[in-house]
Amino acid sequence: MGQWNALHEAMTEAKRTVKFAVLGCGHIGKRHMEMIRRDPEAELVAACDMRSAEEVGIDTSTVRYFTDVDEMLREVPEIEVLNVCTPNGLHVPHSLKGLEYRKHLVCEKPMGLSKAACEEVIHKALQVGRHVFGVMQNRYSPPSVWLKDMVVSGRLGDIFMVQVNCYWNRDERYYKKGNWKGTNELDGGTLFTQFSHFVDILYWLFGDITDIQGKFDDFNHKDLTEFEDSGMVSFRFKRGGMGCLNYTTSVWDRNLESSLTVIGSKGSVKVGGQYMDKVEVCHVKDYTFTELPPTNPANDYGAYKGSAQNHDHIIRNVVDTILDRGSMTTNALEGLKVVEIIERIYRKRDEQLVR
């Protein structure tokens, strides 16, 4: 009898799926939905957007669809994980809403638009005993994984200098009139929407920064956005060494480059390409580089492209964590830290505007 019970429990566990709902059915929300459906242990049970299913192109024969988040969370109590894929400025209120219903969260970047707001989410999650997963999918790209190993293993020695260049195109094809993109309230700024993944990579690899200096401008987005389109930011790492982040969305027609260069006491490396997807330079003492697996293609939104399609890794980590087979790889405290770093950089921008 005991053997039968053990077998029955094992079979029940084998059939266990983690039940997800997606809030926000734009480009990135649909990406989440696709990755949930692809995972054999994940199940998409509901979706929600303020627009109708017809407007966003959702087939209601395949998923329960709602236009009110409270109604969805009440009517579908089996939801375990709420994926927040709404505009940036709504991430915190929607995360708090999910936690009110005691759901785990997957929150798209950025976690919020201020450190204080992110702290509210973390505090609420601790109160109700739920996980908050950040979406930092660039960490899963083979060049990022390789870079992490090179830094943590000490192969590069002491870190002297780090340079990140993000030169992208975002024009009127992206910033459409009447949309949330480009507004301070719901978008928050270029670093939050376009380049927070690269701020995350900097923090993930090298830790916190200090002594921030910067120059900012709005070259050709004055009629499209309420904030800067370009910046040159310098800083020092608290662990030692110095760095800079150069970014723009003013590149004509298409993205140009996303790259990270590291100068260490034992060697130099550069990961480049349009989406930081290839190792362009590796000259390191007593080390022979071997080819990495290919990086997933960038998210394709038609007229423009974004970061790598690594959301499958996010969903897999959520499933493994909830089924007690692993630990979180992108936690809320790291999400908060990225927001706090961007907030400090933007203080320098705002000081310039006051002058």
Steps between C-alpha positions, in 0.01 A plus 500: 500500500783735591666438163170573321459831688855599414442415133170689498666809654782482246252480210297790642813711536609409146171642366523818708496821298557853627206718401575844355299807405637785287401860571567722200470348152727718290816375324678390816187356663446279197863389527432391858187317389691315230779394739250382762322287239828348385601385847360151573460579871344845455136570418350827379158521665409867450598827333396859561528833323295819514434457127265243354623159389436600139710815536802312635453190286435241773316178414250462783442136413849419629515711818254676733520870422415799720513879477504550879782362714290470817238301314767267359662439838160437663358282224811286445620413853729223372743763366833454679720747311406841360726626221493880505561623144326839514662844443792577731311745720236235574741224605488589869121546539437183300761308699337612824163393361633153425647473849166602654365179345807309625644426158868457416619766257706517185557871442632630170782751515520745659360378831380857561595859434640573846682316776230596750227348284698178455545479877119501536480191281776318687343582836159375385652182354668425833171559681308250287787254445519521122787511249571797271702406190663773295537473124871540425520269202833631365670310783414174324673580170813283453737803482357634829536161671857479370582853619364422846729199524800700379441767767405273791783252432754783508633419152495870411677594824429841649241695303643832380245631250159403365322666208142434389378646170130481410426671170144429389226636279163604639313748281142590407439137403542416870375813676147530369273788602270416788707201611655457847849475354687826531313630804663564836203351686475162326833461318742672736795553270737343251704316764188342649341381176783438255814446702415374850615152387849639448501680835402162646791325324740763637369449853486119466862482383674778690277612787382841612630833369585835655641841398248532215554776244309552180406703198156466341320635195185464295622515143202403289217387729373837622168448321481131594597462868504690829860403585854468369596273211876488568747491784868456585533379858826434688542344845719291728423151622489454875708185453767693311550621146305750295244483226278685257163450336439673168150472360268647240176425315592753228673260260346535156271224368618195699695393809876529469670343801469361851845423634694450822879533521701397807863588569650290779847442642517158328329575173238676293167386356226657291152365442333687215265481207163670472374324814813408699473159335857416397848495652703733279823513705647258753867549587554353848809358668521118491151469351382366165156606388265236362189580299180551698153370416306742277307782668124504453385761245380840618132559569364621166231769515489578130659841447732456800666227703565447871706269720546125460206260510591333830164508676484120487777495762296734722192277486708186559661655809159601638371146455808342657489740796130446573540122467794515746757386246712811494545856620418836345755631252349850469368619834316816601791651690709496181210655311479773763876562476485556126218752549696674777811531279295650214332734748842627614613550141183695423559727798810619315289555189241699695772710667617601152147601402468720810818685406 
